[in-house]
Amino acid sequence: RDWRYLNVRRLVSFLSDSIRQSSTWAVFEPNDDRLWGTLRHAVTSFLTDQWRQGALLGRTPDEAFYVI
């Protein structure tokens, strides 16, 4: 339902593009647990910053997003 609003689409597009662009270095790294932990930490840090700026709703980062 929320996808019909332009601002929601723009936010998701911004988040997706930012994460994709900031993780291009990972293509050349070995596919191991260390890489995935580093990526998880980087994405969580980025989304936490966005949450602190008010872009994501929730009282805590855990309520606002999760990283798989």
Order of alpha helices (4+ residues) and beta strands (2+ residues): alpha-alpha-alpha
